[in-house]
Amino acid sequence: MSIYRSDIDGLRALAVLGVVLFHLNKSWLPGGFTGVDIFFVISGFVITKLILDQEKNKIFDISDFYWKRVKRIVPAYIVMVFLVLLVGYFLFIPSDFERLGGSILHALSFVSNFFFWSEAGYFDVAANSKPLLHTWTLAVEGQFYLIYPLVLIYGILKLPQKIRVWGMLVLIVIFCFLSQAYLLENKEGAFFLTPFRFFEFLIGGILVFVPAILKENKCFHRVITLLGLMILFWVFIIYSNETRFPGVNALLPTLGTALLIYSGTYSSVSKIYNNGIGVWVGKRSYSLYLYHWPVIVFFTYMGWENSSRNTIIIVALFFLLSIMSYRFIERPLRRGGAEIIIQKLLLGVLMIGLLLTASYIWKNDGWKWRFDTVLKTYDFDLPKLRDEFRAHDKQNHFGPFLPKGNGLNLLVVGDSHAVNLASAISLNKRNIRVKRIPLDDRCFGGVLKKEKVESVECKNAESEFSRIENFRRADVVVFAMLWNDIDDELFKEILVNIEGKILNPDVKIIIMGKAFRFQRMHSELFHSIIEGKTIKEMNEISSKRKKNDPLINEDLKAFAKKNKYLFIDTESLVCPENRCSFLGKNGALYFWDRSHWTLAGAKEFGSRLINKHPEIFISSNENTP
C-alpha cells in the first residue's frame, strides 16, 4: 500500500492557487496557468507509483484501476456540470447556452480539450462565456489514465529493471520534441491536445524509477527543494499568456515540480507548502479547481466590475462550494456501503440525464424559447451574424482589381480586424474594388524573409505577399489590425515592400488605429433588454465598457505622421464624442463579439468613415468618388 505524502497535497495547493490567482487577474500571477502542469507531473508520479506498487505485489487489476479513477473524478465533476447547466439556463443568451450544451457533452465524455481546441484562433469565443473551459485539463488527464497503464505495463515494465528509467527518459525526449515541433505549427493544438502534454506526466512517472540518494543528507535535499521552489515561483512571475507553451518552455515548471516531489519528504524547506494550510487546501484542490472558473465566468458574464469587494465575494463563493463538494461528495464516495451504492446509481442517472439534456440544447439553438419576447425584436443569433460577416468577406474581397479608369482599387492589409474595414467600404461604395490580404503584425519578419515562418497564418501571408498581382493596381493601401506589438522598422519595410509592387505613384497609405474592443457587452445588453432599457440607455452602457489602448494608438499616430501617412482612430468611428454605438436605432447589433463588426455595424461605421474622410475615396484617375 502506498504511503501517504502530505507534501504532495501541499504541492497541489501551490498548483491550484497559481491557477486561481491567474484566472482572477492575470497581472497578479502571469505564469499561474502553469499550475496545471504541476498537476500533470503529480498525476504522472502518483499513478506510476500506484501501478508499480501493485504490480510488485501481483495485485494490479486494470479494470479496478479504471473504476477507482472514475470514483475519484466523476462524482464531483458531474455535480459541478449540473450546477453550471442550471445557472446557464437562467443567465446565458441562446448562442452561449447552445455552446454550453456542446461543451457539457464533450466535458462529460472527457474530450472537451478537442472541443475548445476547435474554438481557438482569431475568431475565438470570449472565455467569459465558457464556464467549462477549464475541463480541458480533466479531459487530458482522463485520456492519460486510459492510455498510460498500458504503456507502463506492456512497455516500460517489460524492460530489464536497470534500464526502465532510460526507457522513460527516451519517451520524455520524444514527446517533448513532438510538443515543441507541433507548437511551431499549431500553438492551440499543442496547448490542448494530450500527445503534446504527455511528456509532463512522464516527468512525474520517471521519478518512481529514480533511486532516492543521500536520504540522510538534509543539506542536499534542502538545496534541491529550494531550487524547485525558486523555479516554480520564477515561472509563475516571468511566464505569461504570451509565452509559447507547452514545448520546451514546459520543462521549467515540470522539472521544478519533479525536484519538489523527489526531495519533498527529506527537506524541512518543504514546510513552506507542506504545512497545515497547504495540506488543507491541497486536499480540496480538485473541488477548488472545479468551481473557481465557473464562478468567475458567471460573475463576469453578469457584468460585475473587477473590484476588491467583488473579488472577495467571488473567492468566498468558490471556496464555499469547494468545501461542500469535498465534504459531501468527494469524501463520502471514496468509501463503500449500501448508501454509497445508491448515490452512485443516482449519479449515473444524473450523468445520462445531463448528456441527453446537453445534446438537446446543443441541437436546438440553445432553447431560444426562453427569451421569445426579446428575440422577436432583437437579433442575438451571434453565430449567424458572424457567419454572414465571414461570407461577405469571402465573396467580396478576394477578386481581381478593377482595370485602370474603372474605379478605385483599395487594398486592405491586416488580421481578422481588417475584415471590419474591408466590409465597411464594400458595403457603402459600389465603384470601389476592395481587396484584402490577411496579415498579422506578428508575421512581419516572416513576410520579409527575416525569420522563419512558423504559424499557418504567417505562411499564408507570405504566400499572398509573393503574388505581385495582389498589389499592382492599388490606389489606396489600408493597414487595419489588432496591433499587439509594433516594430517600426519592420513595419516600414513592409510598407516599402508594398509600395515597390504598386504601379500607381500616387498611392495613399492609411493606418487604422488599434482595433476597438469592448470588455463585454452581449450578455449585459441582453439582460438590460429584459429589464426594459431603451436602445439609448444600452448604448450609454456600452460607452462605459470600451477597452482601448491609447498608448499604442499614440505610437501608431506618431509613426504615420513621421512617414506622412494618414492615421484614423477606429474609436472615432465607433464612439464619436465618446458616445459608443453597440446597437443601431432599429435594434440591430453592430458587433458579433467584442471587436468584430456585424454587416449592420460595418455599414454604419463605413458610412461614418466615408463622411469623415471623403478624400480617401477619390481615385487619382477620377474626379468623383
C-alpha positions, 0 to 999 in steps of 0.5 A, a space after each residue: 500500500 502506498 504511503 501517504 505524502 502530505 507534501 504532495 497535497 501541499 504541492 497541489 495547493 501551490 498548483 491550484 492557487 497559481 491557477 486561481 490567482 491567474 484566472 482572477 487577474 492575470 497581472 497578479 500571477 502571469 505564469 499561474 496557468 502553469 499550475 496545471 502542469 504541476 498537476 500533470 507531473 503529480 498525476 504522472 508520479 502518483 499513478 506510476 507509483 500506484 501501478 508499480 506498487 501493485 504490480 510488485 505485489 501481483 495485485 494490479 487489476 486494470 479494470 479496478 484501476 479504471 473504476 477507482 479513477 472514475 470514483 475519484 473524478 466523476 462524482 464531483 465533476 458531474 455535480 459541478 456540470 449540473 450546477 453550471 447547466 442550471 445557472 446557464 439556463 437562467 443567465 446565458 443568451 441562446 448562442 452561449 447556452 447552445 455552446 454550453 450544451 456542446 461543451 457539457 457533452 464533450 466535458 462529460 465524455 472527457 474530450 472537451 480539450 478537442 472541443 475548445 481546441 476547435 474554438 481557438 484562433 482569431 475568431 475565438 469565443 470570449 472565455 467569459 462565456 465558457 464556464 467549462 473551459 477549464 475541463 480541458 485539463 480533466 479531459 487530458 488527464 482522463 485520456 492519460 489514465 486510459 492510455 498510460 497503464 498500458 504503456 507502463 505495463 506492456 512497455 516500460 515494465 517489460 524492460 530489464 529493471 536497470 534500464 526502465 528509467 532510460 526507457 522513460 527518459 527516451 519517451 520524455 525526449 520524444 514527446 517533448 520534441 513532438 510538443 515543441 515541433 507541433 507548437 511551431 505549427 499549431 500553438 492551440 493544438 499543442 496547448 490542448 491536445 494530450 500527445 503534446 502534454 504527455 511528456 509532463 506526466 512522464 516527468 512525474 512517472 520517471 521519478 518512481 524509477 529514480 533511486 532516492 540518494 543521500 536520504 540522510 543528507 538534509 543539506 542536499 535535499 534542502 538545496 534541491 527543494 529550494 531550487 524547485 521552489 525558486 523555479 516554480 515561483 520564477 515561472 509563475 512571475 516571468 511566464 505569461 499568456 504570451 509565452 509559447 507553451 507547452 514545448 520546451 518552455 514546459 520543462 521549467 515548471 515540470 522539472 521544478 515540480 519533479 525536484 519538489 516531489 523527489 526531495 519533498 519528504 527529506 527537506 524541512 524547506 518543504 514546510 513552506 507548502 507542506 504545512 497545515 494550510 497547504 495540506 488543507 487546501 491541497 486536499 480540496 484542490 480538485 473541488 477548488 479547481 472545479 468551481 473557481 472558473 465557473 464562478 468567475 465566468 458567471 460573475 463576469 458574464 453578469 457584468 460585475 466590475 473587477 473590484 476588491 469587494 467583488 473579488 472577495 465575494 467571488 473567492 468566498 463563493 468558490 471556496 464555499 462550494 469547494 468545501 461542500 463538494 469535498 465534504 459531501 461528495 468527494 469524501 463520502 464516495 471514496 468509501 463503500 456501503 449500501 448508501 454509497 451504492 445508491 448515490 452512485 446509481 443516482 449519479 449515473 442517472 444524473 450523468 445520462 440525464 445531463 448528456 441527453 439534456 446537453 445534446 438537446 440544447 446543443 441541437 436546438 439553438 440553445 432553447 431560444 424559447 426562453 427569451 421569445 419576447 426579446 428575440 422577436 425584436 432583437 437579433 442575438 443569433 451571434 453565430 449567424 451574424 458572424 457567419 454572414 460577416 465571414 461570407 461577405 468577406 469571402 465573396 467580396 474581397 478576394 477578386 481581381 482589381 478593377 482595370 485602370 479608369 474603372 474605379 478605385 482599387 483599395 487594398 486592405 492589409 491586416 488580421 481578422 480586424 481588417 475584415 471590419 474595414 474591408 466590409 465597411 467600404 464594400 458595403 457603402 461604395 459600389 465603384 470601389 474594388 476592395 481587396 484584402 490580404 490577411 496579415 498579422 503584425 506578428 508575421 512581419 519578419 516572416 513576410 520579409 524573409 527575416 525569420 522563419 515562418 512558423 504559424 499557418 497564418 504567417 505562411 499564408 501571408 507570405 504566400 499572398 505577399 509573393 503574388 505581385 498581382 495582389 498589389 499592382 493596381 492599388 490606389 489606396 493601401 489600408 493597414 487595419 489590425 489588432 496591433 499587439 506589438 509594433 516594430 517600426 522598422 519592420 513595419 516600414 519595410 513592409 510598407 516599402 515592400 508594398 509600395 515597390 509592387 504598386 504601379 500607381 505613384 500616387 498611392 495613399 497609405 492609411 493606418 487604422 488605429 488599434 482595433 476597438 474592443 469592448 470588455 463585454 457587452 452581449 450578455 449585459 445588453 441582453 439582460 438590460 433588454 429584459 429589464 426594459 432599457 431603451 436602445 439609448 440607455 444600452 448604448 450609454 452602457 456600452 460607452 462605459 465598457 470600451 477597452 482601448 489602448 491609447 498608448 499604442 494608438 499614440 505610437 501608431 499616430 506618431 509613426 504615420 505622421 513621421 512617414 506622412 501617412 494618414 492615421 484614423 482612430 477606429 474609436 472615432 468611428 465607433 464612439 464619436 464624442 465618446 458616445 459608443 454605438 453597440 446597437 443601431 436605432 432599429 435594434 440591430 447589433 453592430 458587433 458579433 463579439 467584442 471587436 468584430 463588426 456585424 454587416 449592420 455595424 460595418 455599414 454604419 461605421 463605413 458610412 461614418 468613415 466615408 463622411 469623415 474622410 471623403 478624400 480617401 475615396 477619390 481615385 487619382 484617375 477620377 474626379 468623383 468618388 
